[in-house]
Amino acid sequence: MHFMEQNLPFGGVGDSGMGNYHGKAGFETFSHYKSILQKSFLIELNLKYSPYTSSKLKWLKRLIG
C-alpha cells in the first residue's frame, strides 16, 4: 500500500532500503534547481552585437552618454 501512495517517500535508510528514491522525493533528491530567463526578442537592438562599426559606436555613445 505504501508504494501506491504518491505523496509519501519510499524506502528506508541504510540497509533497510534505498532511501527516498521513489516518486517526487527521489526526483527532487537527484535534481539540481537552476534559474531560467525567458525573454522576448520582439524588440532586439542590433547595436549591442559585434562587429562594432563607427556608426554603431556613435549610436551607443549617444544612448549611454
mmCIF file as Biopython writes it, N, C-alpha, C and O atoms, coordinates in Angstrom:
data_model
#
loop_
_atom_site.group_PDB
_atom_site.id
_atom_site.type_symbol
_atom_site.label_atom_id
_atom_site.label_alt_id
_atom_site.label_comp_id
_atom_site.label_asym_id
_atom_site.label_entity_id
_atom_site.label_seq_id
_atom_site.pdbx_PDB_ins_code
_atom_site.Cartn_x
_atom_site.Cartn_y
_atom_site.Cartn_z
_atom_site.occupancy
_atom_site.B_iso_or_equiv
_atom_site.auth_seq_id
_atom_site.auth_asym_id
_atom_site.pdbx_PDB_model_num
ATOM 1   N N  . MET A ? 1  ? 0.819  -1.200 0.000   1.0 0.0 1  A 1 
ATOM 2   C CA . MET A ? 1  ? 0.000  0.000  0.000   1.0 0.0 1  A 1 
ATOM 3   C C  . MET A ? 1  ? 0.862  1.263  0.000   1.0 0.0 1  A 1 
ATOM 4   O O  . MET A ? 1  ? 0.494  2.275  -0.596  1.0 0.0 1  A 1 
ATOM 5   N N  . HIS A ? 2  ? 1.997  1.194  0.666   1.0 0.0 2  A 1 
ATOM 6   C CA . HIS A ? 2  ? 2.879  2.359  0.730   1.0 0.0 2  A 1 
ATOM 7   C C  . HIS A ? 2  ? 3.357  2.754  -0.661  1.0 0.0 2  A 1 
ATOM 8   O O  . HIS A ? 2  ? 3.500  3.944  -0.941  1.0 0.0 2  A 1 
ATOM 9   N N  . PHE A ? 3  ? 3.605  1.795  -1.532  1.0 0.0 3  A 1 
ATOM 10  C CA . PHE A ? 3  ? 4.096  2.059  -2.878  1.0 0.0 3  A 1 
ATOM 11  C C  . PHE A ? 3  ? 3.054  2.803  -3.707  1.0 0.0 3  A 1 
ATOM 12  O O  . PHE A ? 3  ? 3.416  3.588  -4.584  1.0 0.0 3  A 1 
ATOM 13  N N  . MET A ? 4  ? 1.782  2.576  -3.450  1.0 0.0 4  A 1 
ATOM 14  C CA . MET A ? 4  ? 0.713  3.193  -4.233  1.0 0.0 4  A 1 
ATOM 15  C C  . MET A ? 4  ? 0.466  4.650  -3.841  1.0 0.0 4  A 1 
ATOM 16  O O  . MET A ? 4  ? -0.126 5.401  -4.617  1.0 0.0 4  A 1 
ATOM 17  N N  . GLU A ? 5  ? 0.906  5.058  -2.658  1.0 0.0 5  A 1 
ATOM 18  C CA . GLU A ? 5  ? 0.688  6.424  -2.210  1.0 0.0 5  A 1 
ATOM 19  C C  . GLU A ? 5  ? 1.802  7.310  -2.754  1.0 0.0 5  A 1 
ATOM 20  O O  . GLU A ? 5  ? 2.944  7.197  -2.309  1.0 0.0 5  A 1 
ATOM 21  N N  . GLN A ? 6  ? 1.494  8.193  -3.710  1.0 0.0 6  A 1 
ATOM 22  C CA . GLN A ? 6  ? 2.494  9.015  -4.384  1.0 0.0 6  A 1 
ATOM 23  C C  . GLN A ? 6  ? 3.013  10.167 -3.523  1.0 0.0 6  A 1 
ATOM 24  O O  . GLN A ? 6  ? 4.064  10.731 -3.826  1.0 0.0 6  A 1 
ATOM 25  N N  . ASN A ? 7  ? 2.300  10.524 -2.461  1.0 0.0 7  A 1 
ATOM 26  C CA . ASN A ? 7  ? 2.717  11.648 -1.632  1.0 0.0 7  A 1 
ATOM 27  C C  . ASN A ? 7  ? 3.724  11.264 -0.558  1.0 0.0 7  A 1 
ATOM 28  O O  . ASN A ? 7  ? 4.272  12.145 0.105   1.0 0.0 7  A 1 
ATOM 29  N N  . LEU A ? 8  ? 3.982  9.976  -0.370  1.0 0.0 8  A 1 
ATOM 30  C CA . LEU A ? 8  ? 4.926  9.526  0.647   1.0 0.0 8  A 1 
ATOM 31  C C  . LEU A ? 8  ? 6.218  9.046  -0.004  1.0 0.0 8  A 1 
ATOM 32  O O  . LEU A ? 8  ? 6.179  8.388  -1.044  1.0 0.0 8  A 1 
ATOM 33  N N  . PRO A ? 9  ? 7.377  9.372  0.602   1.0 0.0 9  A 1 
ATOM 34  C CA . PRO A ? 9  ? 8.628  8.825  0.075   1.0 0.0 9  A 1 
ATOM 35  C C  . PRO A ? 9  ? 8.693  7.326  0.335   1.0 0.0 9  A 1 
ATOM 36  O O  . PRO A ? 9  ? 8.056  6.825  1.262   1.0 0.0 9  A 1 
ATOM 37  N N  . PHE A ? 10 ? 9.455  6.616  -0.476  1.0 0.0 10 A 1 
ATOM 38  C CA . PHE A ? 10 ? 9.507  5.155  -0.393  1.0 0.0 10 A 1 
ATOM 39  C C  . PHE A ? 10 ? 10.890 4.719  0.049   1.0 0.0 10 A 1 
ATOM 40  O O  . PHE A ? 10 ? 11.889 5.290  -0.390  1.0 0.0 10 A 1 
ATOM 41  N N  . GLY A ? 11 ? 10.964 3.714  0.912   1.0 0.0 11 A 1 
ATOM 42  C CA . GLY A ? 11 ? 12.245 3.144  1.300   1.0 0.0 11 A 1 
ATOM 43  C C  . GLY A ? 11 ? 12.655 3.568  2.690   1.0 0.0 11 A 1 
ATOM 44  O O  . GLY A ? 11 ? 11.930 4.271  3.393   1.0 0.0 11 A 1 
ATOM 45  N N  . GLY A ? 12 ? 13.837 3.121  3.066   1.0 0.0 12 A 1 
ATOM 46  C CA . GLY A ? 12 ? 14.359 3.415  4.388   1.0 0.0 12 A 1 
ATOM 47  C C  . GLY A ? 12 ? 15.747 4.012  4.291   1.0 0.0 12 A 1 
ATOM 48  O O  . GLY A ? 12 ? 16.145 4.530  3.247   1.0 0.0 12 A 1 
ATOM 49  N N  . VAL A ? 13 ? 16.484 3.932  5.399   1.0 0.0 13 A 1 
ATOM 50  C CA . VAL A ? 13 ? 17.826 4.491  5.475   1.0 0.0 13 A 1 
ATOM 51  C C  . VAL A ? 13 ? 18.822 3.353  5.615   1.0 0.0 13 A 1 
ATOM 52  O O  . VAL A ? 13 ? 18.575 2.407  6.363   1.0 0.0 13 A 1 
ATOM 53  N N  . GLY A ? 14 ? 19.942 3.426  4.909   1.0 0.0 14 A 1 
ATOM 54  C CA . GLY A ? 14 ? 20.993 2.422  5.025   1.0 0.0 14 A 1 
ATOM 55  C C  . GLY A ? 14 ? 20.584 1.088  4.437   1.0 0.0 14 A 1 
ATOM 56  O O  . GLY A ? 14 ? 20.092 1.026  3.311   1.0 0.0 14 A 1 
ATOM 57  N N  . ASP A ? 15 ? 20.790 -0.007 5.212   1.0 0.0 15 A 1 
ATOM 58  C CA . ASP A ? 15 ? 20.495 -1.356 4.723   1.0 0.0 15 A 1 
ATOM 59  C C  . ASP A ? 15 ? 19.005 -1.673 4.669   1.0 0.0 15 A 1 
ATOM 60  O O  . ASP A ? 15 ? 18.621 -2.684 4.080   1.0 0.0 15 A 1 
ATOM 61  N N  . SER A ? 16 ? 18.159 -0.845 5.260   1.0 0.0 16 A 1 
ATOM 62  C CA . SER A ? 16 ? 16.731 -1.147 5.289   1.0 0.0 16 A 1 
ATOM 63  C C  . SER A ? 16 ? 16.018 -0.771 3.996   1.0 0.0 16 A 1 
ATOM 64  O O  . SER A ? 16 ? 14.846 -1.112 3.834   1.0 0.0 16 A 1 
ATOM 65  N N  . GLY A ? 17 ? 16.669 -0.092 3.086   1.0 0.0 17 A 1 
ATOM 66  C CA . GLY A ? 17 ? 16.028 0.283  1.829   1.0 0.0 17 A 1 
ATOM 67  C C  . GLY A ? 17 ? 16.920 1.188  1.022   1.0 0.0 17 A 1 
ATOM 68  O O  . GLY A ? 17 ? 18.077 1.418  1.376   1.0 0.0 17 A 1 
ATOM 69  N N  . MET A ? 18 ? 16.384 1.698  -0.056  1.0 0.0 18 A 1 
ATOM 70  C CA . MET A ? 18 ? 17.157 2.544  -0.954  1.0 0.0 18 A 1 
ATOM 71  C C  . MET A ? 18 ? 17.045 4.021  -0.602  1.0 0.0 18 A 1 
ATOM 72  O O  . MET A ? 18 ? 17.594 4.857  -1.320  1.0 0.0 18 A 1 
ATOM 73  N N  . GLY A ? 19 ? 16.371 4.363  0.453   1.0 0.0 19 A 1 
ATOM 74  C CA . GLY A ? 19 ? 16.185 5.772  0.792   1.0 0.0 19 A 1 
ATOM 75  C C  . GLY A ? 19 ? 14.953 6.331  0.127   1.0 0.0 19 A 1 
ATOM 76  O O  . GLY A ? 19 ? 14.047 5.580  -0.235  1.0 0.0 19 A 1 
ATOM 77  N N  . ASN A ? 20 ? 14.905 7.619  -0.038  1.0 0.0 20 A 1 
ATOM 78  C CA . ASN A ? 20 ? 13.729 8.299  -0.594  1.0 0.0 20 A 1 
ATOM 79  C C  . ASN A ? 20 ? 13.868 8.461  -2.089  1.0 0.0 20 A 1 
ATOM 80  O O  . ASN A ? 20 ? 13.781 9.581  -2.592  1.0 0.0 20 A 1 
ATOM 81  N N  . TYR A ? 21 ? 14.081 7.377  -2.816  1.0 0.0 21 A 1 
ATOM 82  C CA . TYR A ? 21 ? 14.367 7.443  -4.245  1.0 0.0 21 A 1 
ATOM 83  C C  . TYR A ? 21 ? 13.172 7.070  -5.103  1.0 0.0 21 A 1 
ATOM 84  O O  . TYR A ? 21 ? 13.350 6.636  -6.241  1.0 0.0 21 A 1 
ATOM 85  N N  . HIS A ? 22 ? 11.965 7.225  -4.593  1.0 0.0 22 A 1 
ATOM 86  C CA . HIS A ? 22 ? 10.774 6.863  -5.339  1.0 0.0 22 A 1 
ATOM 87  C C  . HIS A ? 22 ? 9.888  8.090  -5.498  1.0 0.0 22 A 1 
ATOM 88  O O  . HIS A ? 22 ? 9.720  8.860  -4.553  1.0 0.0 22 A 1 
ATOM 89  N N  . GLY A ? 23 ? 9.331  8.274  -6.665  1.0 0.0 23 A 1 
ATOM 90  C CA . GLY A ? 23 ? 8.362  9.345  -6.893  1.0 0.0 23 A 1 
ATOM 91  C C  . GLY A ? 23 ? 8.977  10.727 -6.832  1.0 0.0 23 A 1 
ATOM 92  O O  . GLY A ? 23 ? 10.116 10.933 -7.252  1.0 0.0 23 A 1 
ATOM 93  N N  . LYS A ? 24 ? 8.225  11.660 -6.312  1.0 0.0 24 A 1 
ATOM 94  C CA . LYS A ? 24 ? 8.643  13.064 -6.277  1.0 0.0 24 A 1 
ATOM 95  C C  . LYS A ? 24 ? 9.869  13.262 -5.395  1.0 0.0 24 A 1 
ATOM 96  O O  . LYS A ? 24 ? 10.759 14.037 -5.745  1.0 0.0 24 A 1 
ATOM 97  N N  . ALA A ? 25 ? 9.930  12.578 -4.260  1.0 0.0 25 A 1 
ATOM 98  C CA . ALA A ? 25 ? 11.073 12.737 -3.353  1.0 0.0 25 A 1 
ATOM 99  C C  . ALA A ? 25 ? 12.364 12.284 -4.023  1.0 0.0 25 A 1 
ATOM 100 O O  . ALA A ? 25 ? 13.401 12.926 -3.857  1.0 0.0 25 A 1 
ATOM 101 N N  . GLY A ? 26 ? 12.318 11.185 -4.777  1.0 0.0 26 A 1 
ATOM 102 C CA . GLY A ? 26 ? 13.502 10.720 -5.494  1.0 0.0 26 A 1 
ATOM 103 C C  . GLY A ? 26 ? 13.901 11.663 -6.601  1.0 0.0 26 A 1 
ATOM 104 O O  . GLY A ? 26 ? 15.089 11.897 -6.822  1.0 0.0 26 A 1 
ATOM 105 N N  . PHE A ? 27 ? 12.933 12.204 -7.293  1.0 0.0 27 A 1 
ATOM 106 C CA . PHE A ? 27 ? 13.211 13.167 -8.359  1.0 0.0 27 A 1 
ATOM 107 C C  . PHE A ? 27 ? 13.890 14.407 -7.796  1.0 0.0 27 A 1 
ATOM 108 O O  . PHE A ? 27 ? 14.851 14.910 -8.378  1.0 0.0 27 A 1 
ATOM 109 N N  . GLU A ? 28 ? 13.394 14.898 -6.669  1.0 0.0 28 A 1 
ATOM 110 C CA . GLU A ? 28 ? 13.988 16.089 -6.058  1.0 0.0 28 A 1 
ATOM 111 C C  . GLU A ? 28 ? 15.360 15.792 -5.459  1.0 0.0 28 A 1 
ATOM 112 O O  . GLU A ? 28 ? 16.209 16.681 -5.398  1.0 0.0 28 A 1 
ATOM 113 N N  . THR A ? 29 ? 15.590 14.551 -5.014  1.0 0.0 29 A 1 
ATOM 114 C CA . THR A ? 29 ? 16.897 14.185 -4.471  1.0 0.0 29 A 1 
ATOM 115 C C  . THR A ? 29 ? 17.980 14.288 -5.528  1.0 0.0 29 A 1 
ATOM 116 O O  . THR A ? 29 ? 19.081 14.753 -5.233  1.0 0.0 29 A 1 
ATOM 117 N N  . PHE A ? 30 ? 17.696 13.866 -6.751  1.0 0.0 30 A 1 
ATOM 118 C CA . PHE A ? 30 ? 18.700 13.827 -7.808  1.0 0.0 30 A 1 
ATOM 119 C C  . PHE A ? 30 ? 18.593 15.001 -8.780  1.0 0.0 30 A 1 
ATOM 120 O O  . PHE A ? 30 ? 19.212 14.971 -9.843  1.0 0.0 30 A 1 
ATOM 121 N N  . SER A ? 31 ? 17.823 16.031 -8.438  1.0 0.0 31 A 1 
ATOM 122 C CA . SER A ? 31 ? 17.657 17.194 -9.308  1.0 0.0 31 A 1 
ATOM 123 C C  . SER A ? 31 ? 18.432 18.376 -8.755  1.0 0.0 31 A 1 
ATOM 124 O O  . SER A ? 31 ? 18.605 18.513 -7.544  1.0 0.0 31 A 1 
ATOM 125 N N  . HIS A ? 32 ? 18.890 19.219 -9.649  1.0 0.0 32 A 1 
ATOM 126 C CA . HIS A ? 32 ? 19.547 20.462 -9.278  1.0 0.0 32 A 1 
ATOM 127 C C  . HIS A ? 32 ? 18.733 21.603 -9.876  1.0 0.0 32 A 1 
ATOM 128 O O  . HIS A ? 32 ? 18.530 21.661 -11.088 1.0 0.0 32 A 1 
ATOM 129 N N  . TYR A ? 33 ? 18.269 22.506 -9.022  1.0 0.0 33 A 1 
ATOM 130 C CA . TYR A ? 33 ? 17.462 23.623 -9.484  1.0 0.0 33 A 1 
ATOM 131 C C  . TYR A ? 33 ? 18.366 24.690 -10.090 1.0 0.0 33 A 1 
ATOM 132 O O  . TYR A ? 33 ? 19.476 24.920 -9.610  1.0 0.0 33 A 1 
ATOM 133 N N  . LYS A ? 34 ? 17.892 25.329 -11.131 1.0 0.0 34 A 1 
ATOM 134 C CA . LYS A ? 34 ? 18.614 26.442 -11.736 1.0 0.0 34 A 1 
ATOM 135 C C  . LYS A ? 34 ? 17.609 27.455 -12.251 1.0 0.0 34 A 1 
ATOM 136 O O  . LYS A ? 34 ? 16.442 27.144 -12.489 1.0 0.0 34 A 1 
ATOM 137 N N  . SER A ? 35 ? 18.092 28.666 -12.416 1.0 0.0 35 A 1 
ATOM 138 C CA . SER A ? 35 ? 17.239 29.749 -12.907 1.0 0.0 35 A 1 
ATOM 139 C C  . SER A ? 35 ? 17.240 29.766 -14.429 1.0 0.0 35 A 1 
ATOM 140 O O  . SER A ? 35 ? 18.246 29.455 -15.068 1.0 0.0 35 A 1 
ATOM 141 N N  . ILE A ? 36 ? 16.114 30.129 -14.989 1.0 0.0 36 A 1 
ATOM 142 C CA . ILE A ? 36 ? 15.971 30.237 -16.438 1.0 0.0 36 A 1 
ATOM 143 C C  . ILE A ? 36 ? 15.346 31.586 -16.743 1.0 0.0 36 A 1 
ATOM 144 O O  . ILE A ? 36 ? 14.322 31.950 -16.164 1.0 0.0 36 A 1 
ATOM 145 N N  . LEU A ? 37 ? 15.963 32.326 -17.652 1.0 0.0 37 A 1 
ATOM 146 C CA . LEU A ? 37 ? 15.446 33.628 -18.068 1.0 0.0 37 A 1 
ATOM 147 C C  . LEU A ? 37 ? 14.710 33.457 -19.382 1.0 0.0 37 A 1 
ATOM 148 O O  . LEU A ? 37 ? 15.280 32.993 -20.369 1.0 0.0 37 A 1 
ATOM 149 N N  . GLN A ? 38 ? 13.449 33.832 -19.391 1.0 0.0 38 A 1 
ATOM 150 C CA . GLN A ? 38 ? 12.669 33.810 -20.617 1.0 0.0 38 A 1 
ATOM 151 C C  . GLN A ? 38 ? 12.507 35.247 -21.077 1.0 0.0 38 A 1 
ATOM 152 O O  . GLN A ? 38 ? 11.980 36.087 -20.347 1.0 0.0 38 A 1 
ATOM 153 N N  . LYS A ? 39 ? 12.963 35.526 -22.293 1.0 0.0 39 A 1 
ATOM 154 C CA . LYS A ? 39 ? 12.989 36.883 -22.789 1.0 0.0 39 A 1 
ATOM 155 C C  . LYS A ? 39 ? 12.379 36.924 -24.177 1.0 0.0 39 A 1 
ATOM 156 O O  . LYS A ? 39 ? 12.606 36.035 -24.998 1.0 0.0 39 A 1 
ATOM 157 N N  . SER A ? 40 ? 11.609 37.959 -24.425 1.0 0.0 40 A 1 
ATOM 158 C CA . SER A ? 40 ? 11.033 38.159 -25.739 1.0 0.0 40 A 1 
ATOM 159 C C  . SER A ? 40 ? 12.053 38.864 -26.629 1.0 0.0 40 A 1 
ATOM 160 O O  . SER A ? 40 ? 12.762 39.762 -26.174 1.0 0.0 40 A 1 
ATOM 161 N N  . PHE A ? 41 ? 12.125 38.464 -27.877 1.0 0.0 41 A 1 
ATOM 162 C CA . PHE A ? 41 ? 13.039 39.075 -28.829 1.0 0.0 41 A 1 
ATOM 163 C C  . PHE A ? 41 ? 12.293 39.954 -29.841 1.0 0.0 41 A 1 
ATOM 164 O O  . PHE A ? 41 ? 12.777 40.173 -30.952 1.0 0.0 41 A 1 
ATOM 165 N N  . LEU A ? 42 ? 11.133 40.449 -29.460 1.0 0.0 42 A 1 
ATOM 166 C CA . LEU A ? 42 ? 10.358 41.288 -30.378 1.0 0.0 42 A 1 
ATOM 167 C C  . LEU A ? 42 ? 11.078 42.604 -30.658 1.0 0.0 42 A 1 
ATOM 168 O O  . LEU A ? 42 ? 11.125 43.061 -31.800 1.0 0.0 42 A 1 
ATOM 169 N N  . ILE A ? 43 ? 11.636 43.210 -29.612 1.0 0.0 43 A 1 
ATOM 170 C CA . ILE A ? 43 ? 12.385 44.451 -29.787 1.0 0.0 43 A 1 
ATOM 171 C C  . ILE A ? 43 ? 13.838 44.144 -29.431 1.0 0.0 43 A 1 
ATOM 172 O O  . ILE A ? 43 ? 14.230 44.233 -28.267 1.0 0.0 43 A 1 
ATOM 173 N N  . GLU A ? 44 ? 14.611 43.794 -30.409 1.0 0.0 44 A 1 
ATOM 174 C CA . GLU A ? 44 ? 16.009 43.427 -30.201 1.0 0.0 44 A 1 
ATOM 175 C C  . GLU A ? 44 ? 16.890 44.407 -30.962 1.0 0.0 44 A 1 
ATOM 176 O O  . GLU A ? 44 ? 16.815 44.498 -32.187 1.0 0.0 44 A 1 
ATOM 177 N N  . LEU A ? 45 ? 17.719 45.133 -30.238 1.0 0.0 45 A 1 
ATOM 178 C CA . LEU A ? 45 ? 18.601 46.103 -30.869 1.0 0.0 45 A 1 
ATOM 179 C C  . LEU A ? 45 ? 19.839 45.414 -31.417 1.0 0.0 45 A 1 
ATOM 180 O O  . LEU A ? 45 ? 20.493 44.642 -30.716 1.0 0.0 45 A 1 
ATOM 181 N N  . ASN A ? 46 ? 20.150 45.691 -32.650 1.0 0.0 46 A 1 
ATOM 182 C CA . ASN A ? 46 ? 21.334 45.127 -33.285 1.0 0.0 46 A 1 
ATOM 183 C C  . ASN A ? 46 ? 22.594 45.854 -32.839 1.0 0.0 46 A 1 
ATOM 184 O O  . ASN A ? 46 ? 23.704 45.418 -33.142 1.0 0.0 46 A 1 
ATOM 185 N N  . LEU A ? 47 ? 22.427 46.962 -32.121 1.0 0.0 47 A 1 
ATOM 186 C CA . LEU A ? 47 ? 23.570 47.768 -31.704 1.0 0.0 47 A 1 
ATOM 187 C C  . LEU A ? 47 ? 24.480 47.044 -30.717 1.0 0.0 47 A 1 
ATOM 188 O O  . LEU A ? 47 ? 25.684 47.301 -30.682 1.0 0.0 47 A 1 
ATOM 189 N N  . LYS A ? 48 ? 23.915 46.143 -29.916 1.0 0.0 48 A 1 
ATOM 190 C CA . LYS A ? 48 ? 24.719 45.533 -28.860 1.0 0.0 48 A 1 
ATOM 191 C C  . LYS A ? 48 ? 25.576 44.361 -29.333 1.0 0.0 48 A 1 
ATOM 192 O O  . LYS A ? 48 ? 26.348 43.813 -28.547 1.0 0.0 48 A 1 
ATOM 193 N N  . TYR A ? 49 ? 25.458 43.973 -30.582 1.0 0.0 49 A 1 
ATOM 194 C CA . TYR A ? 49 ? 26.225 42.847 -31.104 1.0 0.0 49 A 1 
ATOM 195 C C  . TYR A ? 49 ? 27.360 43.331 -31.994 1.0 0.0 49 A 1 
ATOM 196 O O  . TYR A ? 49 ? 27.222 44.320 -32.714 1.0 0.0 49 A 1 
ATOM 197 N N  . SER A ? 50 ? 28.475 42.629 -31.936 1.0 0.0 50 A 1 
ATOM 198 C CA . SER A ? 50 ? 29.607 42.975 -32.803 1.0 0.0 50 A 1 
ATOM 199 C C  . SER A ? 50 ? 29.321 42.493 -34.221 1.0 0.0 50 A 1 
ATOM 200 O O  . SER A ? 50 ? 28.470 41.620 -34.392 1.0 0.0 50 A 1 
ATOM 201 N N  . PRO A ? 51 ? 29.965 42.999 -35.206 1.0 0.0 51 A 1 
ATOM 202 C CA . PRO A ? 51 ? 31.101 43.931 -35.181 1.0 0.0 51 A 1 
ATOM 203 C C  . PRO A ? 51 ? 30.618 45.353 -34.923 1.0 0.0 51 A 1 
ATOM 204 O O  . PRO A ? 51 ? 29.565 45.774 -35.403 1.0 0.0 51 A 1 
ATOM 205 N N  . TYR A ? 52 ? 31.420 46.077 -34.149 1.0 0.0 52 A 1 
ATOM 206 C CA . TYR A ? 52 ? 31.098 47.447 -33.800 1.0 0.0 52 A 1 
ATOM 207 C C  . TYR A ? 52 ? 31.702 48.395 -34.834 1.0 0.0 52 A 1 
ATOM 208 O O  . TYR A ? 52 ? 32.898 48.687 -34.813 1.0 0.0 52 A 1 
ATOM 209 N N  . THR A ? 53 ? 30.869 48.851 -35.710 1.0 0.0 53 A 1 
ATOM 210 C CA . THR A ? 53 ? 31.308 49.817 -36.720 1.0 0.0 53 A 1 
ATOM 211 C C  . THR A ? 53 ? 31.327 51.210 -36.100 1.0 0.0 53 A 1 
ATOM 212 O O  . THR A ? 53 ? 30.864 51.402 -34.976 1.0 0.0 53 A 1 
ATOM 213 N N  . SER A ? 54 ? 31.846 52.148 -36.816 1.0 0.0 54 A 1 
ATOM 214 C CA . SER A ? 54 ? 31.910 53.517 -36.294 1.0 0.0 54 A 1 
ATOM 215 C C  . SER A ? 54 ? 30.511 54.096 -36.086 1.0 0.0 54 A 1 
ATOM 216 O O  . SER A ? 54 ? 30.287 54.849 -35.139 1.0 0.0 54 A 1 
ATOM 217 N N  . SER A ? 55 ? 29.579 53.753 -36.956 1.0 0.0 55 A 1 
ATOM 218 C CA . SER A ? 55 ? 28.207 54.266 -36.774 1.0 0.0 55 A 1 
ATOM 219 C C  . SER A ? 55 ? 27.534 53.618 -35.561 1.0 0.0 55 A 1 
ATOM 220 O O  . SER A ? 55 ? 26.790 54.284 -34.840 1.0 0.0 55 A 1 
ATOM 221 N N  . LYS A ? 56 ? 27.786 52.332 -35.330 1.0 0.0 56 A 1 
ATOM 222 C CA . LYS A ? 56 ? 27.225 51.674 -34.143 1.0 0.0 56 A 1 
ATOM 223 C C  . LYS A ? 56 ? 27.795 52.286 -32.873 1.0 0.0 56 A 1 
ATOM 224 O O  . LYS A ? 56 ? 27.060 52.533 -31.917 1.0 0.0 56 A 1 
ATOM 225 N N  . LEU A ? 57 ? 29.103 52.533 -32.858 1.0 0.0 57 A 1 
ATOM 226 C CA . LEU A ? 57 ? 29.725 53.130 -31.685 1.0 0.0 57 A 1 
ATOM 227 C C  . LEU A ? 57 ? 29.179 54.532 -31.430 1.0 0.0 57 A 1 
ATOM 228 O O  . LEU A ? 57 ? 29.007 54.935 -30.279 1.0 0.0 57 A 1 
ATOM 229 N N  . LYS A ? 58 ? 28.912 55.262 -32.484 1.0 0.0 58 A 1 
ATOM 230 C CA . LYS A ? 58 ? 28.341 56.602 -32.345 1.0 0.0 58 A 1 
ATOM 231 C C  . LYS A ? 58 ? 26.970 56.536 -31.696 1.0 0.0 58 A 1 
ATOM 232 O O  . LYS A ? 58 ? 26.681 57.331 -30.801 1.0 0.0 58 A 1 
ATOM 233 N N  . TRP A ? 59 ? 26.114 55.609 -32.122 1.0 0.0 59 A 1 
ATOM 234 C CA . TRP A ? 59 ? 24.779 55.443 -31.543 1.0 0.0 59 A 1 
ATOM 235 C C  . TRP A ? 59 ? 24.861 54.964 -30.104 1.0 0.0 59 A 1 
ATOM 236 O O  . TRP A ? 59 ? 24.096 55.427 -29.258 1.0 0.0 59 A 1 
ATOM 237 N N  . LEU A ? 60 ? 25.769 54.051 -29.810 1.0 0.0 60 A 1 
ATOM 238 C CA . LEU A ? 60 ? 25.926 53.568 -28.440 1.0 0.0 60 A 1 
ATOM 239 C C  . LEU A ? 60 ? 26.362 54.685 -27.500 1.0 0.0 60 A 1 
ATOM 240 O O  . LEU A ? 60 ? 25.875 54.777 -26.374 1.0 0.0 60 A 1 
ATOM 241 N N  . LYS A ? 61 ? 27.284 55.540 -27.964 1.0 0.0 61 A 1 
ATOM 242 C CA . LYS A ? 61 ? 27.730 56.665 -27.142 1.0 0.0 61 A 1 
ATOM 243 C C  . LYS A ? 61 ? 26.583 57.633 -26.888 1.0 0.0 61 A 1 
ATOM 244 O O  . LYS A ? 61 ? 26.489 58.206 -25.803 1.0 0.0 61 A 1 
ATOM 245 N N  . ARG A ? 62 ? 25.716 57.821 -27.869 1.0 0.0 62 A 1 
ATOM 246 C CA . ARG A ? 62 ? 24.560 58.702 -27.672 1.0 0.0 62 A 1 
ATOM 247 C C  . ARG A ? 62 ? 23.585 58.102 -26.643 1.0 0.0 62 A 1 
ATOM 248 O O  . ARG A ? 62 ? 23.043 58.824 -25.806 1.0 0.0 62 A 1 
ATOM 249 N N  . LEU A ? 63 ? 23.366 56.785 -26.711 1.0 0.0 63 A 1 
ATOM 250 C CA . LEU A ? 63 ? 22.428 56.137 -25.786 1.0 0.0 63 A 1 
ATOM 251 C C  . LEU A ? 63 ? 22.969 56.103 -24.369 1.0 0.0 63 A 1 
ATOM 252 O O  . LEU A ? 63 ? 22.217 56.312 -23.417 1.0 0.0 63 A 1 
ATOM 253 N N  . ILE A ? 64 ? 24.266 55.843 -24.214 1.0 0.0 64 A 1 
ATOM 254 C CA . ILE A ? 64 ? 24.854 55.698 -22.883 1.0 0.0 64 A 1 
ATOM 255 C C  . ILE A ? 64 ? 25.157 57.058 -22.255 1.0 0.0 64 A 1 
ATOM 256 O O  . ILE A ? 64 ? 24.878 57.279 -21.077 1.0 0.0 64 A 1 
ATOM 257 N N  . GLY A ? 65 ? 25.726 57.961 -23.043 1.0 0.0 65 A 1 
ATOM 258 C CA . GLY A ? 65 ? 26.210 59.223 -22.501 1.0 0.0 65 A 1 
ATOM 259 C C  . GLY A ? 65 ? 25.222 60.286 -22.577 1.0 0.0 65 A 1 
ATOM 260 O O  . GLY A ? 65 ? 25.491 61.411 -22.155 1.0 0.0 65 A 1 
#
